[in-house]
Amino acid sequence: MENGRDMCRAALAISAIAAAMAVIGGASAAVAQGTPPAATPPPRAWKPPIGIPAPPFGIEETAPRPPNPWTAPTPGFYYVDASQRSATDAGNDLGSPARPRRSIPVALPAGSVVEIHGAYDTPHASPNTITARGTSDRPVFIRGVSAAARPLVRTFWEVRGTYLVLENLEFGPNADRSGGGSLVIRLPASHVVLRHSDVHGTPKGGGLGIVNWEVPYGQTYTGTGVIDNVVIYDNSIHDNGDVKANFDQDVHGIAVSDHVNHLWVVDNQIARNSGDGIQINAQVNQGPTTHHIYVGRNVSHHNKQSGFWTKYATDVIFSQNVSYGHRPSDSSLGQCMGAQYAPDWVWFLFNEVYDCEYGIAQMSDNGEASHTFIIGNVVHNVHRSSSTTSPENAWAPSGIMMSGGFERHIINNTIYDVDAGVNVPSPAGTIELVNNIIANVTLPRASHVNLEFAVLAKHGTLHHSLLSGDPRVAWGDAQFKLTGTILASANLKSADPQFVNPSGGDFHLRPTSPAARAGVMPTAFATFQERYGLSIAVDRDGSPRPPASTVDIGAYVVGGIAGAESRPGK
């Protein structure tokens, strides 16, 4: 559940806005009549999202071809089809199309390929957990023939072990919807993959877990096992739990627990789960055990809580995701994506969020020092649906709201058509706001930037940004409007940013935009490079930001890749 602490207000005093910080990125040819068409080009190689490394295993590996013809049991290959009358496990270690196995062996040696057909109803909860013993050169595969011919798994699975690829599977309800299939990758596990699959449950449950179940929930695990190098790629994860439940059901699309590191969740569709689309939660005092979690280029929408959420964890990167359609419930304030309980070194990079109560939210924590970076995101169409909070209140719905966090960096974002721009109802820590476009703040009493507490305003910087349309700031006191003198002193601008087509969702900048070369190169880009060895000195399309003393303001560089964006639900 994601809720803030009790709202509070205090007498505030105006503090000067800080000055700039130190300086630091084919059309198809027509085929001539009578000319044979060109050969179909090979598929493009998979590229990781910006700021996320490529996983060492799990994207490109392919299963060995099955026997052809498959007329007899063949070492290394298992044929499973419980729907056939001849199916049996008795005296039938491998199976074949003529005499299939009914179930998957629970211990699979290196190089095993398990091919499943039809409906699968054998449960694999402990002690019937599937354990793979694959190696890097001889992985284990459990698979359907193709994404178009997935077997239907109607029971709960636990899997563990090494170098295991699960692909072309459907985990779904049984015939009367009294239960159904779901999947847990449990500790210890290393180099385990779920791809090209569909995970959907019932109003009572479902979903995917990457979890440590070695101790009961709430207890601290003291063992040495981990879950590492897991890839969740190109799946549809949806309708798990009841989004209309009148209690905090917490059935997440993807749940990540403690003792998980180097997890990739990429290129998935996630929708209508009764918890978060994905929740990363290592629990109290175990944040450092869950680290290097990469969540990129997923689309998550209409979940009961949020699209993307992290709690206790370290080094979490959300990059190039899309989140929309999240509204308040008894489980959430309606955030598109965010964090709470002081996860450390969390990066929200180049995401697009819209049609939520709050765009990106850092909710209240327990007072721990943490580092949060919100860089290169497009946040738009963020308006209250039912909130009665006053627009002046920094807890009110807004493009970015940070009631939690400690060291905060909000850089090169485009925020448009929102009730309020950036709201921070917290006295703790520091905040840097630089190179942002905040335009079309729709409530006159709301602010482009609202730092509610004077103590935070003393440790805040706002500069080199474009605040369009009657710029208003609450900087440790009541709201005031920025005069030309104040704007100039802080290298701020008040002008039309000249988006290509904002009503159509295209926030690229026209060549004449006043955002061109009006910003500074932030130190956060170098911080990311030093920490992860990758560059994020680009815009949301990946167009480079030239290594100069000035950069373009907002999420896109002027002259980058232009054109209307394609988003689900639009």
Secondary structure, DSSP 8 states (H G I E B T S, - for coil): -B------------------------------TTS--------------TT----SSSSS-------SS--S--TTEEEE-TTSTT---TT-SS--SSS-BSS--SEEETT-EEEE-SEE---B-TTS-EEEE--SSS-EEEE-S-TTS--EE-SEEEEEEEEEEEES-EE-B-TTSS-B-EEEEEEEEEEEEEES-EEE-BTTB--EEEE--SS-TTS---SS--EEEEEEES-EEE--S-TT-SS-----SEEE-SSEEEEEEES-EEE--SS-SEEE---TT-GGGSEEEEEES-EEES-SS-SEEE-S-EEEEEES-EEEEE--BTTBS-EEEEE-S--EEEEEES-EEEEESEEEEE---SS---EEEEES-EEEEE--SS--S-TTSTTS--SEEESS-SEEEEES-EEEEES-SEEE---SSEEEEES-EEEEE--TTS-SEEE--HHHHTTEEEES-EEESS-EEEESSS-EE--HHHHHHTT-B-S---EEEGGGTEEEE-TT-TTTT-EE--HHHHHHHHHHS----B-TT--B--SSSEE-SSSS-TTSS-S----TT-
